[in-house]
């Protein structure tokens, strides 16, 4: 039985390879939606939560707690943290050049197929053993489908949606963002990241039959946060606590220099 292996060997009797122009990329990109969650927690509740953290933040050596008048809340800042949601599908149907080598018996000088006639040639393997082979050049058709559903932070890094609570949305999101001077997520950040994840053309393309990119979801959700800064009067050291503005849950504790910048 003939054995077929892949090689880059050239053949004098190669068949003609198609040379069609590349097919233009077809795109269907959804319009990006902006959602701003309502703030459901009163700042007074956040202040109480901050007061209750004084001992935890400024206790030294696990038992030396600060006096009540030694630690003060110096600021409570409200800001919005964006969550970026995007999903899409990329597909490419393309042809690539390929060469097939068919090993035949030594006595065979020519092989005839319905589409072409090929002369055999001698080949020598790594052990200096000679054999006869036929080399056929042609094209292969392949299709690649890539899908992705991403949840990202404002820097474009992957994040878990467990950090995102459920809440009603503001009726006028743009007004809310403007009121708090929120720096918006760049308009094409999400799309650029999705492209790098799924829109990957193979290097061996001969010509493209069809290529599409569909983005069916694009949403940026801005959720309210509160950042409480506390200061120790004697040491001057500052600590921060960040709370979810929807459910009041504590998100992050740290030194003020570790505080994540507001948007």
Steps between C-alpha positions, in 0.01 A plus 500: 500500500630849415618707799443877496732736691535879506806674356613825341652321196451672166368315196546578132149378420316688774136591449398866483432670837221756528604864545177673599495828688444496876138528603422819697423458869129518574427666835187533710584701811237569766474853639650528846256559788577698814338405829549681830386323815300694757667568834291312755718554807488832687838666572405504869497119498845501339625736771380262772672210322820703484482580873468130574825429314722728710621224729557256216699747292720650769552223759871436557662173601156334486389645837594872525177668394485877438307730727162615361624857453826399328345400167279723287321462170654769281297441183222296341527504122244364260619373164390258228677185390432370147439141401532427129299219342551394140440181303548410137570242233769496231493263203735456205451260209820487296726303267869425539754346268607147582727230361431128523764235443383151398747212525468252214675181389843532338381369163236771459604788272172690475176540695178615332213661688171620345621860536869472406796279403812490722841352439668321787839595633764342716534598864764416760422481869729567797634142481600542129219270397350591164135480404255638248244772574246731342466858620165682466452867573153632574282685746325413824188671629474567873259679733585647840242621752601692813262624769556698819296658776713740704459691825770764545600786727583853383857392418381218277596223743277196552291511816235288668139613485466389861621852581202651320176518703150525357327836526249726324653741252492878485245641254748760372840327511688765303385773738618299800841437346537869417391607851775292663759580228541132424772419250332275246637180356656575156240436227686216324696344787266201528486443126880516464548241774239266353668524159838399645339199669300352212577674170815311404573436136718192431840573348456246221196657329492465123170677451190562708155374406321670788597685818262646760512665840181529704483685832160443658551654844685815607417644839682713755352494850611774739440394859527742797776467757594684820859550607547584869835641609593479870799663669682428826557833677826403671676307225351685202449165330199471271292197407218457251189285480293461184132406509246397239246779452226252411510258793748661741740207498866559578708462181855594590722601793845650475740787550404824330793465261353166385163652419384429150447822305146615445381533144 
